[in-house]
C-alpha cells in the first residue's frame, strides 16, 4: 500500500504541476488523473480525492443525487469498498478544459447485498492555478442492453 501511495504522489506531482502545452498533452494528463481517481476511490484515499476535485465541484451520483466536494468525500468514506472498472473512455481538450466521457462498472455491497451497476460518465476538468482539477462529474445508469461503445 505504501508503494501505491508513493507512485500516486509522483503521478500527482508530475501531472498537476507541469503546464499544459498541447491538447494531446492535456488529454493524456487528465486521463492519468482519471485512473488515479478510480484507484483512490477504490482504496477510499480521501486525501488523493480531495486534491483531484476543485472546491466548487458539482457531482451527479449514479443514483441522481447532486453532491458537493465535501459530500462526495463523506460518501466515499462511508461506503463499503467499491470495485471500479472503466471499460472505455475518451478525452477531448478545449483550451484550459478537458472533457472525459466513458463507460464504467461499479461492483460493491449496499445494505449487506452485492450490486453491479453500469454507467456512462462525463467528467469536466479545468487547468486552474497550475494544475488540473475536476470541476464537474456526472454518471448515468445504463441498462445491460445499451453497452455499445
C-alpha positions as CSV (number, residue, x, y, z in Angstrom):
1,X,0.0,0.0,0.0
2,X,2.9,2.4,0.7
3,X,4.3,1.8,-2.7
4,X,0.9,2.7,-4.3
5,X,0.8,5.9,-2.3
6,X,4.3,6.8,-3.4
7,X,3.5,6.2,-7.0
8,X,0.3,8.2,-6.7
9,X,2.2,11.1,-5.2
10,X,4.7,11.1,-8.0
11,X,2.0,10.9,-10.6
12,X,0.2,13.9,-8.9
13,X,3.4,16.0,-8.9
14,X,4.2,15.1,-12.5
15,X,0.7,15.8,-13.8
16,X,-0.6,18.6,-11.5
17,X,2.4,21.0,-11.7
18,X,3.5,20.5,-15.3
19,X,2.0,23.2,-17.6
20,X,-0.4,22.1,-20.3
21,X,1.1,22.6,-23.7
22,X,-0.9,20.8,-26.4
23,X,-4.4,19.3,-26.4
24,X,-2.9,15.8,-26.7
25,X,-0.7,16.5,-23.7
26,X,-3.6,17.8,-21.7
27,X,-5.8,14.8,-22.6
28,X,-3.0,12.4,-21.6
29,X,-2.5,14.1,-18.2
30,X,-6.2,14.2,-17.4
31,X,-6.6,10.5,-18.4
32,X,-3.8,9.7,-15.9
33,X,-5.7,11.7,-13.2
34,X,-8.9,9.8,-14.1
35,X,-7.0,6.5,-13.4
36,X,-5.8,7.9,-10.1
37,X,-9.3,8.9,-9.2
38,X,-10.5,5.4,-9.7
39,X,-7.8,3.9,-7.6
40,X,-8.2,6.5,-4.9
41,X,-11.9,5.8,-4.8
42,X,-11.4,2.1,-4.5
43,X,-9.0,2.5,-1.6
44,X,-11.0,5.3,-0.1
45,X,-8.0,7.6,-0.2
46,X,-9.7,10.8,0.7
47,X,-6.5,12.9,0.6
48,X,-5.9,11.9,-3.0
49,X,-9.5,12.5,-4.0
50,X,-9.5,15.9,-2.3
51,X,-6.5,17.0,-4.4
52,X,-8.3,16.0,-7.6
53,X,-11.5,17.9,-7.0
54,X,-12.0,21.6,-7.3
55,X,-13.6,23.3,-4.3
56,X,-16.6,24.1,-6.5
57,X,-17.1,20.5,-7.7
58,X,-20.6,19.6,-8.9
59,X,-21.1,15.9,-8.8
60,X,-24.2,14.0,-10.0
61,X,-24.1,10.5,-8.5
62,X,-25.3,7.5,-10.5
63,X,-28.4,7.4,-8.2
64,X,-29.2,11.0,-9.2
65,X,-28.0,12.8,-6.0
66,X,-26.5,16.3,-6.6
67,X,-23.4,16.5,-4.4
68,X,-20.7,18.9,-3.4
69,X,-17.0,18.1,-3.0
70,X,-17.5,17.7,0.8
71,X,-20.5,15.3,0.2
72,X,-18.5,13.2,-2.3
73,X,-15.7,12.8,0.2
74,X,-18.1,12.0,3.0
75,X,-19.9,9.5,0.8
76,X,-16.7,7.8,-0.2
77,X,-15.6,7.5,3.4
78,X,-18.9,6.0,4.4
79,X,-19.5,3.3,1.7
80,X,-18.0,-0.2,1.7
81,X,-15.3,-1.0,-0.8
82,X,-16.3,-0.5,-4.4
83,X,-14.6,-2.1,-7.4
84,X,-14.5,0.4,-10.3
85,X,-13.7,-0.7,-13.8
86,X,-13.6,1.9,-16.6
87,X,-14.4,-0.1,-19.7
88,X,-13.7,2.7,-22.2
89,X,-13.1,6.4,-22.2
90,X,-12.2,9.3,-24.5
91,X,-10.8,12.7,-23.6
92,X,-11.1,15.9,-25.6
93,X,-9.3,19.1,-24.8
94,X,-10.9,22.6,-25.3
95,X,-8.3,25.2,-24.2
96,X,-8.0,25.0,-20.4
97,X,-10.7,22.3,-20.2
98,X,-10.8,18.6,-20.9
99,X,-14.0,16.6,-21.1
100,X,-13.7,12.8,-20.5
101,X,-16.6,10.5,-21.5
102,X,-16.7,6.8,-20.8
103,X,-18.4,3.7,-19.6
104,X,-17.8,2.1,-16.2
105,X,-18.9,-0.8,-14.0
106,X,-19.3,-0.5,-10.2
107,X,-19.3,-3.6,-8.0
108,X,-19.8,-3.4,-4.3
109,X,-22.0,-4.0,-1.3
110,X,-25.0,-2.0,-0.2
111,X,-27.2,-2.8,2.7
112,X,-25.4,-6.1,3.1
113,X,-26.3,-7.1,-0.5
114,X,-23.9,-7.2,-3.5
115,X,-24.6,-4.9,-6.5
116,X,-23.3,-4.4,-10.0
117,X,-24.1,-1.1,-11.8
118,X,-23.2,0.1,-15.3
119,X,-23.0,3.7,-16.2
120,X,-21.8,6.3,-18.6
121,X,-19.9,9.2,-17.1
122,X,-18.9,12.7,-18.2
123,X,-16.1,14.4,-16.2
124,X,-15.1,18.0,-16.8
125,X,-11.5,19.0,-15.8
126,X,-10.1,22.5,-15.8
127,X,-6.5,23.7,-15.7
128,X,-6.6,26.1,-12.8
129,X,-3.8,27.6,-10.7
130,X,-1.2,25.5,-12.4
131,X,-2.9,22.1,-12.1
132,X,-5.8,20.0,-13.5
133,X,-8.8,19.7,-11.2
134,X,-12.2,18.1,-11.8
135,X,-14.9,20.7,-11.7
136,X,-18.0,18.6,-12.7
137,X,-18.8,14.9,-12.9
138,X,-22.0,13.0,-13.8
139,X,-22.7,9.3,-14.1
140,X,-25.9,8.0,-15.6
141,X,-27.1,4.4,-15.1
142,X,-27.2,2.2,-18.1
143,X,-29.2,-0.9,-18.8
144,X,-27.3,-4.0,-19.8
145,X,-28.5,-3.9,-23.5
146,X,-27.2,-0.4,-24.0
147,X,-23.5,-1.2,-23.6
148,X,-22.4,-0.3,-27.1
149,X,-19.2,1.7,-27.1
